Amino acid sequence: MEIPPRAKQALLDLVEIRVRLQEPPKLKQTFDRLLISGYSPDQALAKLRDVWAEELWSRLCQRGNIGQGEFELLLDRLE
């Protein structure tokens, strides 16, 4: 999925704020895990943004809800 540049930046801003607020906690934990794995903060945020975009896309296209558990599984899969 290609994310338009403005949407990409808006999602990145959202992820950065949510990581700072540790909401949900799993988001901050995943960010820290990615940093420990060698990613830069910008790279880690971009990876988290991509997961968030996938979740949003799923909701829009399937008109269903992805629950917290599914979102956490997506975060766990990041390498």
C-alpha positions, 0 to 999 in steps of 0.5 A: 500500500502506498501512503500519500506523503501528507498522510505518512507524516500525519501517521508518523506524528501520531505514532511519535506522540503515542510512543511518548505517552506510552499509549498503548504500552505495547507501542512503547515496548516495541519502539524500545525493542526496535532501538535495542535491535539497532534501528535508529529512532526515525527507523523505528517510528517509521516501522511503527507507522507502517503497522499503524497504516496496515491496521487503518487500511484493514479497518477501512477496507474490511469495515471490520475492527482489528482488536488490541490483540491483533494490533499487538501481534502485528507489533510483535512481528516487526523485526 
